[in-house]
Amino acid sequence: MNEKGDDRLKKLLREALPPIEGESEPARDLWPDLLRRMDEKPATTPWFDWALLAGLVGLAAFFPTAIPVFLYYL
């Protein structure tokens, strides 16, 4: 690229991404809120995860030669 192209690119980037005004830090610490939310509702495993696992076990039972293929993609 030449100087003219570089200047044009810089100008386009400055127009597309305006400068951030104010503080870039959050107004308060978010970590305690995150910990509280994690304690309120424990993580559950959706039913489709169990269905996928059952399908994988079923395929491995019917086609045991496919087990190395499954292990390869882990």
C-alpha positions as CSV (number, residue, x, y, z in Angstrom):
1,M,0.0,0.0,0.0
2,N,1.1,3.5,-0.5
3,E,0.9,6.5,1.8
4,K,-2.4,7.7,0.2
5,G,-4.0,4.3,0.8
6,D,-2.8,4.2,4.4
7,D,-4.2,7.6,5.1
8,R,-7.5,6.7,3.6
9,L,-7.6,3.5,5.6
10,K,-6.8,5.4,8.8
11,K,-9.6,7.9,8.1
12,L,-12.1,5.1,7.4
13,L,-11.2,3.3,10.6
14,R,-11.5,6.5,12.7
15,E,-15.0,7.1,11.2
16,A,-16.1,3.6,11.8
17,L,-14.8,3.3,15.3
18,P,-15.4,6.5,17.2
19,P,-13.3,7.1,20.3
20,I,-14.7,5.8,23.6
21,E,-15.6,8.5,26.0
22,G,-15.6,8.2,29.7
23,E,-14.3,5.4,31.8
24,S,-13.8,2.0,30.2
25,E,-14.2,0.2,33.5
26,P,-17.6,-0.9,34.9
27,A,-19.1,1.4,37.5
28,R,-19.0,-1.4,40.1
29,D,-17.5,-4.9,40.6
30,L,-19.6,-7.5,38.8
31,W,-17.9,-10.6,40.2
32,P,-20.0,-10.7,43.4
33,D,-23.2,-10.5,41.4
34,L,-22.0,-13.3,39.2
35,L,-21.2,-15.5,42.1
36,R,-24.6,-14.8,43.7
37,R,-26.4,-15.7,40.4
38,M,-24.4,-19.0,40.2
39,D,-25.4,-19.9,43.7
40,E,-29.1,-19.1,43.2
41,K,-29.7,-21.5,40.3
42,P,-27.5,-24.6,39.9
43,A,-26.6,-25.6,36.4
44,T,-28.8,-28.4,35.0
45,T,-28.1,-30.7,32.0
46,P,-30.7,-30.2,29.2
47,W,-32.7,-33.3,28.0
48,F,-31.1,-33.2,24.6
49,D,-27.6,-33.6,26.0
50,W,-28.9,-36.9,27.6
51,A,-30.5,-37.9,24.3
52,L,-27.2,-37.3,22.4
53,L,-25.3,-39.3,25.0
54,A,-27.9,-42.2,24.7
55,G,-27.6,-42.1,20.9
56,L,-23.8,-42.2,21.1
57,V,-23.9,-45.2,23.5
58,G,-26.5,-46.9,21.3
59,L,-24.3,-46.4,18.2
60,A,-21.3,-47.7,20.1
61,A,-23.3,-50.8,21.1
62,F,-24.5,-51.5,17.6
63,F,-21.2,-50.5,15.8
64,P,-18.3,-51.1,18.2
65,T,-15.8,-50.5,15.4
66,A,-16.9,-46.9,15.4
67,I,-15.6,-46.3,18.9
68,P,-12.1,-45.2,17.6
69,V,-13.8,-42.7,15.3
70,F,-15.8,-41.2,18.2
71,L,-12.6,-41.0,20.3
72,Y,-10.7,-39.3,17.4
73,Y,-13.3,-36.5,17.3
74,L,-13.1,-35.8,21.0
